[in-house]
Each structure stands twice: as structure tokens, then as C-alpha cells.
Amino acid sequence: MPDHSASHYPVIVIGGGQAGLAMSHELRQHGIDHVVLEKNTIAHAWKTQRWDSFCLVTPNWQCKLPGFSYPGDDPDGFMLRDEIVDYVEAYARRIEAPVREGVAATRLSRSGGRFLVETSAGPLSADQVVLAVGGYHHANVPAMAGRLPSRIAQLHSSTYRNPQALAAGEVLVVGSGQSGCQIAEDLHLAGRKVHLAVGGAPRCPRLYRGRDSVEWLDHLGQYDLPVDQHPLKEKVRGNANHYLTGRDGGRDIDLRRFAGEGMKLYGRLRDISGETIAFADDLAANLDNADRVYNGICALIDNYIASNAIEAPPPSRYAPVWQPGEIPSRIDLAAAGISTIIWTTGFRSDWSWVDLPIFDGSGYPTHTRGVTAAPGVYVVGLPWLHTWGSGRFVGVGRDAEFIAGHVRDRFAATQASNAA
């Protein structure tokens, strides 16, 4: 292992979330000295970017950080936000991760044989660097939001907390991925009048043929499928996650049922002009596609049950409980009584502080299972880094273990070269 001073480390891990902590655990297994830099606090995103009723959409048994599986007594339940924070913080304590909280990395570059990391606490250097900062860096709000009148309160899903915190009036939720559907449900259950601009996100059954669909998909190997074996290859990284919920023990999210109960559904948001919102004419197609994916997952499970002669309740298929009629292509916000818009439009990445040639034309770090084109630089914790589970508690440990092996081998090769 190379010598180092107080400002030099063999490995610097940037990011102290579950990915950075898993990386720390695996480096320690190899006896590799390192430090983890976290610009805020451990589990910061879980604490600050989730609403009050937030819970996991995957069962607790899938929480499998290396050396620390779910410790509770409800493996088939779904941890609430504060329980997730407790789990991540307890993990950091258990593995005694060398985390420096409140230290932000502001620039990463290379000089000679070392990587230079400029931080809010002063410069550091390293022989190797792991970027465990995820890909959700800044709230993504479309530029057209600036055309809205000032009377409309606007917030991103990352700052939504509960229905009571919103001004009186009706609410337009833009986006129907996991966050959009769950926030729309949260408002709907609280008796708020909700308008939802529906995009192309797919949906998934919660329970099917006697088991949670996540359990079936796990048995099917879906969470272990490498990205290079997926039909879409790397393009799958841009897909929206399936929407469902773990709320109240877990259930489907059925936007058609919500519509039957009074929620107003529209197609994708297309344009804004003052008080006027324009929508695309694609609501029916988006709902149909979500149901097609839902029933496709059911068929996949059916085939698995039949192939393995598993005893299970009989199969079924989802049949629409509501169909769009004449859907307005435009609404007037004032006339509709809408006072708040919640943007559930995701996040955008910002790697501008990384001054290394590791990105493709879209700004995504090019890598093979987390190993980038720059020797000694790695990424971990990104969705579909290697498998569907890569960005989740269930899979991040496998990726960290693989990368730690590369880190170890690179140190060994360097030592052998220096000895020669």
C-alpha cells in the first residue's frame, strides 16, 4: 500500500450514501485504507428528499447491504422514510465507515500519478477514486415552468412533504413515475382535488398469484440480469421505474381507479402559456402501455410457475376499470382552481466538477460494471450500473465487491511494477 500523509489516501470514496458505505465495507474487507467524503450527512437524501408518508416499494428483505441485511421483524413489509434513515445510519456505525461529513468534493482532476480532490475542507489526493454520488444531483424542472403566473406555488417532488403543507386549492402533479403516482395518491387519499399529467412510466402488480411480484421477479433472476443481456442494452438506463407502492402494507397503484374516484387525468404536459396548460393527446396510449407492461409481468410469472410446477392461485389479467372520454387538451389554471403544481419530473446529473475524460457525449460516465476508462476511477450506485439491482439496496453490495477487487488488483500491479 502506498505511503500517504494526512492529506493523501490510497482511496477516496466520494459520496456517503448506501453506495459509498457499501464501497467502504468492501475496501475494508481487503484491508485498503480509505476515506469517505460526504458533503452533507449520512442518509441525507433519505432525510431531506422524501415526503412524510414515503416508504420503500421493495420489501424489506431486499435490504441487503454487505454485512448488514434488514435487521427488523417485518421482512415482507416496507420501511418508512425514518426507518430507512435509521437503517443506513446503523449500517455506517456497524462497519465503522471512515466518513467525513460536511466535506464537499468540488473538483476532481489528475496530476501525474495521483488524483487531486479539491474539497470544502481543503485539497486531498488519492491513488484511486470511487464516485458514489449517484446520478440524481439536481431537481429537473422544465424551463417552461418560468412562464407560470406568480400566484401558482411550484415545488419539486424532492421538497414535497404532505398535503397539509400546500396552499388551499387544487393541485396539478406533472409526471407519473413512482414519485408522481405516489404523491398523487397521497394527495388523493387526503381528500385533495388532484390533476395528473400522465407520462409513459410502466406499472407493476404488487401481489400476484399469492406472492409479492418482487419475490417472483427475484426468483426469475430479474434483479441479477446484467445490462448487456437486457434486450435494450444500455438504453434501459433511461427507462422509468414501474409504479406501485408499499404504503399500508403494499398495493397496486391504479390511475384508472383514481380517475373513477375523481382524479383528473391528462396526457403529457406539452406547453405553458400564462394560466393555460396544454397537454398531449396521449393519455389513453400511456395508460394502455402501463397496463400492457403490468399484464406482461403477470405472463412472465405465469410461465415461471408453469415451468417449475409451482402450486399457486390461478392466473388473472388486469382489465381497465375506467376509460378516458373527451380529455381536455388545455386547461385554465384559474378556472380549474389549481393553486399548486408539483413537478415530479426527476433529476438531472451534474458531473461538471469531474475534470477527467470518462464521459460519453450525453455526459454519462462510460464504464464497464463501474470501471471507467480512466484507470483508477470507478463509479458505483448508478441505476443499471450492472444489473437492475445496482441502484438499490439489494444489488449495490455486489457492485462494490466487484469494484473493490479491481482496486486491490490495481494496487497489487503497481507494487509489482515498482518492485521490478
C-alpha positions as CSV (number, residue, x, y, z in Angstrom):
1,M,0.0,0.0,0.0
2,P,1.4,3.4,-0.9
3,D,2.6,5.7,1.8
4,H,0.3,8.7,2.5
5,S,0.2,11.8,4.5
6,A,-2.7,13.3,6.3
7,S,-4.0,14.7,3.0
8,H,-3.3,11.7,0.9
9,Y,-5.2,8.4,0.9
10,P,-4.9,5.2,-1.1
11,V,-8.6,5.5,-2.0
12,I,-11.1,8.4,-1.7
13,V,-14.7,7.4,-1.9
14,I,-16.9,10.5,-2.8
15,G,-20.4,10.1,-1.5
16,G,-21.6,8.7,1.8
17,G,-24.9,7.2,0.9
18,Q,-25.6,3.5,0.8
19,A,-23.3,3.1,-2.3
20,G,-20.4,4.8,-0.6
21,L,-20.9,2.9,2.6
22,A,-21.1,-0.4,0.8
23,M,-17.9,0.6,-1.0
24,S,-16.2,1.3,2.3
25,H,-17.2,-2.1,3.7
26,E,-15.7,-3.9,0.7
27,L,-12.5,-1.9,0.8
28,R,-12.1,-2.7,4.4
29,Q,-12.5,-6.4,3.6
30,H,-9.3,-6.1,1.5
31,G,-7.5,-4.0,4.2
32,I,-7.4,-1.0,1.9
33,D,-7.1,2.3,3.7
34,H,-9.6,4.9,2.5
35,V,-11.8,7.9,3.4
36,V,-15.4,8.6,2.5
37,L,-16.4,12.2,1.8
38,E,-20.0,13.2,2.3
39,K,-20.9,16.8,1.6
40,N,-24.0,16.7,3.9
41,T,-24.7,13.9,6.4
42,I,-25.1,10.1,6.1
43,A,-28.5,9.3,4.6
44,H,-29.0,13.0,3.7
45,A,-31.2,12.3,0.6
46,W,-33.4,9.9,2.5
47,K,-33.9,12.5,5.2
48,T,-34.5,15.6,3.0
49,Q,-35.8,14.5,-0.4
50,R,-38.6,12.2,0.7
51,W,-42.2,13.1,1.7
52,D,-43.6,12.3,5.1
53,S,-45.5,9.1,4.1
54,F,-42.7,7.8,1.9
55,C,-41.9,4.1,2.1
56,L,-39.9,1.6,0.1
57,V,-41.6,0.0,-2.9
58,T,-39.5,-3.2,-2.5
59,P,-39.9,-5.4,0.5
60,N,-37.6,-5.1,3.5
61,W,-35.9,-8.4,2.8
62,Q,-34.3,-6.8,-0.2
63,C,-32.4,-4.5,2.0
64,K,-29.1,-6.4,1.8
65,L,-26.2,-4.0,2.3
66,P,-23.0,-6.1,2.6
67,G,-22.6,-7.4,6.1
68,F,-25.9,-5.9,7.2
69,S,-29.2,-7.3,5.9
70,Y,-32.5,-5.9,7.1
71,P,-32.4,-6.3,10.9
72,G,-36.2,-5.9,11.7
73,D,-39.0,-8.3,12.3
74,D,-41.1,-7.4,9.2
75,P,-39.2,-8.7,6.2
76,D,-42.3,-8.6,3.9
77,G,-43.1,-5.1,4.9
78,F,-41.9,-1.8,3.5
79,M,-39.8,0.5,5.6
80,L,-41.0,4.1,6.1
81,R,-38.7,7.0,5.5
82,D,-37.4,7.4,9.0
83,E,-36.8,3.7,9.3
84,I,-34.7,3.8,6.1
85,V,-32.6,6.6,7.6
86,D,-32.2,4.5,10.8
87,Y,-31.1,1.5,8.7
88,V,-28.5,3.4,6.7
89,E,-27.1,5.2,9.8
90,A,-27.0,2.0,11.7
91,Y,-25.0,0.4,8.8
92,A,-22.5,3.2,8.9
93,R,-22.0,2.6,12.6
94,R,-21.8,-1.1,12.2
95,I,-19.0,-1.0,9.6
96,E,-17.3,1.9,11.3
97,A,-17.1,3.7,8.0
98,P,-14.4,6.5,7.9
99,V,-16.9,9.1,6.8
100,R,-16.0,12.8,6.8
101,E,-19.4,14.5,6.9
102,G,-19.8,18.1,5.7
103,V,-16.9,17.8,3.3
104,A,-17.9,18.5,-0.3
105,A,-15.7,17.5,-3.3
106,T,-15.7,20.5,-5.6
107,R,-13.2,19.3,-8.3
108,L,-11.6,16.0,-9.3
109,S,-8.6,16.0,-11.6
110,R,-5.4,14.2,-12.2
111,S,-1.8,15.3,-11.8
112,G,1.0,12.9,-12.5
113,G,0.2,9.6,-10.9
114,R,-2.3,11.0,-8.3
115,F,-5.8,12.2,-8.3
116,L,-6.4,15.6,-6.8
117,V,-9.7,16.2,-5.0
118,E,-10.5,19.8,-4.1
119,T,-12.9,19.9,-1.2
120,S,-14.6,22.4,1.1
121,A,-12.1,21.4,3.8
122,G,-9.0,21.7,1.6
123,P,-7.2,19.7,-1.0
124,L,-6.7,15.9,-0.8
125,S,-5.1,13.4,-3.1
126,A,-5.6,9.7,-3.8
127,D,-4.2,6.9,-5.8
128,Q,-7.6,5.7,-6.7
129,V,-11.1,7.3,-6.5
130,V,-14.6,5.9,-6.4
131,L,-17.5,8.2,-7.3
132,A,-20.5,7.1,-5.3
133,V,-22.6,10.2,-5.8
134,G,-25.5,8.5,-7.8
135,G,-27.0,10.2,-10.8
136,Y,-29.7,12.4,-9.2
137,H,-27.9,15.6,-8.5
138,H,-30.3,18.5,-9.3
139,A,-34.1,18.7,-9.4
140,N,-35.2,18.7,-13.1
141,V,-37.9,21.3,-13.6
142,P,-38.7,22.2,-17.3
143,A,-37.8,25.7,-18.4
144,M,-41.4,26.4,-19.3
145,A,-42.2,26.5,-15.6
146,G,-40.9,30.0,-15.7
147,R,-44.0,31.0,-17.7
148,L,-46.4,30.3,-14.9
149,P,-48.0,33.2,-13.1
150,S,-46.5,34.1,-9.7
151,R,-49.7,33.2,-7.9
152,I,-49.0,29.5,-8.7
153,A,-47.0,27.8,-6.0
154,Q,-44.4,25.4,-7.5
155,L,-42.4,22.7,-5.9
156,H,-40.4,19.7,-6.9
157,S,-41.1,16.2,-5.6
158,S,-37.9,16.4,-3.5
159,T,-39.4,19.3,-1.5
160,Y,-43.0,17.9,-1.2
161,R,-43.8,16.9,2.4
162,N,-47.5,16.4,2.9
163,P,-50.9,17.6,1.7
164,Q,-51.4,19.9,4.7
165,A,-48.3,21.9,3.8
166,L,-49.8,23.0,0.5
167,A,-52.0,26.1,-0.1
168,A,-55.7,25.6,-0.4
169,G,-56.9,24.8,-3.8
170,E,-56.5,22.0,-6.4
171,V,-53.1,20.5,-7.3
172,L,-51.6,19.6,-10.6
173,V,-48.9,16.8,-10.4
174,V,-46.7,16.7,-13.5
175,G,-45.3,13.2,-14.1
176,S,-46.5,9.7,-13.4
177,G,-43.3,7.8,-12.4
178,Q,-43.0,6.3,-9.0
179,S,-42.8,9.6,-7.2
180,G,-45.6,11.2,-9.2
181,C,-48.1,8.4,-8.7
182,Q,-47.3,8.1,-5.0
183,I,-47.6,11.8,-4.4
184,A,-50.8,12.0,-6.4
185,E,-52.1,9.1,-4.2
186,D,-51.0,10.9,-1.1
187,L,-53.0,14.0,-2.0
188,H,-56.0,12.0,-3.3
189,L,-56.2,10.0,0.0
190,A,-56.1,13.3,1.9
191,G,-59.1,14.5,0.0
192,R,-57.3,17.0,-2.2
193,K,-58.5,17.5,-5.7
194,V,-55.7,16.2,-7.9
195,H,-54.9,16.8,-11.6
196,L,-52.2,14.4,-13.0
197,A,-50.3,14.8,-16.2
198,V,-49.6,11.1,-17.1
199,G,-46.4,10.1,-18.9
200,G,-45.1,6.8,-20.2
201,A,-44.0,5.1,-17.0
202,P,-44.9,1.4,-16.7
203,R,-46.8,-0.2,-13.8
204,C,-46.3,-3.5,-11.9
205,P,-48.6,-5.7,-9.8
206,R,-48.0,-5.7,-6.1
207,L,-49.3,-9.1,-5.3
208,Y,-49.8,-11.8,-7.9
209,R,-50.7,-15.4,-7.5
210,G,-50.1,-15.4,-3.8
211,R,-46.7,-13.6,-3.6
212,D,-45.3,-10.1,-3.9
213,S,-44.3,-9.6,-7.5
214,V,-40.8,-8.6,-6.3
215,E,-40.4,-12.0,-4.8
216,W,-41.4,-13.6,-8.1
217,L,-39.1,-11.3,-10.1
218,D,-36.3,-12.1,-7.7
219,H,-36.8,-15.9,-8.3
220,L,-36.8,-15.2,-12.0
221,G,-33.4,-13.6,-11.8
222,Q,-34.6,-10.2,-13.0
223,Y,-32.6,-8.3,-10.4
224,D,-29.4,-10.1,-11.4
225,L,-29.8,-9.7,-15.2
226,P,-26.7,-7.9,-16.5
227,V,-27.3,-4.8,-18.5
228,D,-25.5,-6.3,-21.5
229,Q,-28.0,-9.1,-21.6
230,H,-31.1,-6.9,-21.4
231,P,-32.9,-6.6,-24.7
232,L,-32.4,-2.8,-24.6
233,K,-28.8,-3.0,-23.5
234,E,-27.6,0.3,-22.0
235,K,-30.7,2.1,-23.2
236,V,-32.6,0.6,-20.3
237,R,-30.8,3.0,-18.0
238,G,-33.1,5.7,-19.3
239,N,-36.3,3.9,-18.6
240,A,-38.7,5.0,-15.9
241,N,-39.2,2.7,-12.9
242,H,-42.5,0.8,-12.6
243,Y,-45.0,2.4,-10.3
244,L,-46.6,0.7,-7.3
245,T,-46.5,1.3,-3.6
246,G,-45.5,-0.3,-0.3
247,R,-48.0,2.0,1.5
248,D,-50.3,0.4,4.1
249,G,-48.7,-3.0,3.6
250,G,-48.3,-2.6,-0.2
251,R,-50.8,-2.4,-3.1
252,D,-51.1,-1.6,-6.8
253,I,-51.4,2.0,-8.0
254,D,-54.2,2.1,-10.5
255,L,-54.6,5.5,-12.1
256,R,-57.8,4.4,-13.8
257,R,-59.3,3.7,-10.4
258,F,-58.2,7.1,-9.2
259,A,-59.9,8.7,-12.2
260,G,-63.1,6.9,-11.4
261,E,-62.9,8.4,-7.9
262,G,-62.5,11.9,-9.2
263,M,-58.8,12.5,-10.0
264,K,-58.4,14.3,-13.3
265,L,-56.0,12.7,-15.8
266,Y,-54.4,14.2,-18.8
267,G,-51.7,13.3,-21.3
268,R,-48.1,14.6,-21.0
269,L,-47.7,18.3,-20.3
270,R,-46.9,19.9,-23.7
271,D,-46.8,23.7,-23.2
272,I,-47.5,26.5,-20.7
273,S,-48.7,30.0,-21.6
274,G,-49.6,32.0,-18.6
275,E,-52.7,30.4,-17.0
276,T,-53.1,27.9,-19.8
277,I,-51.6,24.4,-19.7
278,A,-51.6,22.3,-22.9
279,F,-51.4,18.5,-22.9
280,A,-50.5,15.9,-25.5
281,D,-53.2,13.6,-26.8
282,D,-51.6,10.5,-25.4
283,L,-53.4,9.7,-22.2
284,A,-55.1,6.6,-23.5
285,A,-51.9,5.3,-25.1
286,N,-49.9,5.9,-21.8
287,L,-52.5,4.1,-19.7
288,D,-52.7,1.2,-22.1
289,N,-48.9,0.9,-22.2
290,A,-48.7,0.8,-18.4
291,D,-51.4,-1.9,-18.3
292,R,-49.6,-3.9,-21.1
293,V,-46.4,-3.9,-19.0
294,Y,-48.4,-4.9,-15.9
295,N,-50.0,-7.9,-17.7
296,G,-46.7,-8.8,-19.3
297,I,-45.1,-9.2,-15.9
298,C,-48.1,-11.4,-14.9
299,A,-47.5,-13.5,-18.0
300,L,-43.8,-13.8,-17.2
301,I,-44.7,-15.0,-13.7
302,D,-47.2,-17.4,-15.1
303,N,-44.6,-19.0,-17.4
304,Y,-42.2,-19.4,-14.4
305,I,-44.9,-21.0,-12.3
306,A,-45.9,-23.4,-15.1
307,S,-42.2,-24.3,-15.9
308,N,-41.4,-25.1,-12.3
309,A,-44.7,-26.8,-11.4
310,I,-45.3,-24.4,-8.5
311,E,-48.6,-24.5,-6.7
312,A,-50.2,-21.1,-6.8
313,P,-53.6,-19.4,-7.1
314,P,-55.0,-19.2,-10.6
315,P,-53.7,-16.5,-13.1
316,S,-55.5,-13.3,-13.9
317,R,-55.1,-10.2,-16.0
318,Y,-55.9,-6.6,-15.3
319,A,-59.0,-5.3,-17.1
320,P,-59.3,-1.5,-17.3
321,V,-61.8,-0.1,-14.7
322,W,-62.0,3.3,-16.5
323,Q,-61.5,4.6,-20.0
324,P,-60.7,8.2,-21.0
325,G,-63.5,10.0,-22.7
326,E,-63.1,13.5,-24.0
327,I,-59.9,14.6,-22.3
328,P,-59.2,18.4,-22.5
329,S,-56.1,19.3,-24.5
330,R,-55.9,22.5,-22.4
331,I,-57.0,23.7,-19.1
332,D,-57.1,27.2,-17.5
333,L,-55.4,27.0,-14.1
334,A,-57.6,29.7,-12.6
335,A,-60.8,28.3,-13.9
336,A,-59.8,24.8,-12.6
337,G,-59.0,26.2,-9.2
338,I,-55.4,25.0,-9.3
339,S,-53.1,26.8,-6.9
340,T,-50.1,24.4,-6.8
341,I,-48.0,22.5,-9.3
342,I,-45.8,19.7,-8.1
343,W,-43.0,18.8,-10.6
344,T,-42.3,15.0,-10.3
345,T,-40.0,15.2,-13.3
346,G,-37.0,13.6,-11.9
347,F,-33.4,14.8,-11.5
348,R,-30.5,15.7,-13.8
349,S,-26.9,14.7,-13.4
350,D,-24.1,17.2,-12.8
351,W,-20.6,15.8,-13.3
352,S,-19.1,19.2,-14.2
353,W,-16.8,19.1,-11.2
354,V,-15.1,15.9,-12.6
355,D,-12.2,17.0,-14.8
356,L,-11.4,13.6,-16.2
357,P,-12.1,12.1,-19.7
358,I,-14.7,9.5,-18.5
359,F,-17.9,10.7,-20.1
360,D,-19.8,10.0,-23.2
361,G,-21.5,12.6,-25.4
362,S,-24.5,12.8,-23.2
363,G,-22.4,13.4,-20.1
364,Y,-22.9,9.9,-18.6
365,P,-19.8,8.2,-17.2
366,T,-18.7,5.5,-19.5
367,H,-17.8,2.3,-17.6
368,T,-17.9,-1.5,-17.6
369,R,-19.5,-2.6,-14.4
370,G,-18.3,0.6,-12.7
371,V,-14.7,0.5,-14.0
372,T,-14.3,3.7,-16.1
373,A,-11.9,4.4,-19.0
374,A,-9.6,6.3,-16.6
375,P,-7.5,3.7,-14.7
376,G,-8.1,4.1,-11.0
377,V,-11.5,5.8,-11.3
378,Y,-14.7,4.0,-10.6
379,V,-18.5,4.7,-10.3
380,V,-21.0,2.8,-8.1
381,G,-24.6,3.3,-7.1
382,L,-26.0,4.2,-10.5
383,P,-29.2,2.6,-11.8
384,W,-28.4,-0.3,-14.0
385,L,-24.7,0.1,-13.4
386,H,-24.5,-3.7,-13.9
387,T,-28.0,-5.0,-13.1
388,W,-31.5,-3.8,-12.2
389,G,-30.5,-4.1,-8.6
390,S,-27.4,-1.9,-8.9
391,G,-29.1,1.3,-7.7
392,R,-30.9,-0.5,-4.9
393,F,-30.1,-1.9,-1.5
394,V,-30.3,-5.4,-3.0
395,G,-27.6,-5.0,-5.6
396,V,-25.2,-2.2,-4.7
397,G,-23.1,-4.5,-2.5
398,R,-22.3,-6.9,-5.4
399,D,-21.1,-3.9,-7.5
400,A,-19.0,-2.6,-4.6
401,E,-17.4,-6.0,-4.1
402,F,-16.5,-6.2,-7.8
403,I,-15.0,-2.7,-7.8
404,A,-13.1,-3.3,-4.6
405,G,-11.5,-6.3,-6.3
406,H,-10.3,-4.0,-9.1
407,V,-8.9,-1.5,-6.6
408,R,-7.0,-4.3,-4.9
409,D,-5.6,-5.7,-8.1
410,R,-4.5,-2.3,-9.3
411,F,-2.6,-1.7,-6.1
412,A,-1.0,-5.2,-6.4
413,A,0.0,-4.5,-10.1
414,T,1.5,-1.1,-9.1
415,Q,3.5,-2.7,-6.3
416,A,4.8,-5.5,-8.6
417,S,5.8,-2.9,-11.2
418,N,7.6,-0.8,-8.6
419,A,9.4,-3.9,-7.2
420,A,10.6,-4.8,-10.7
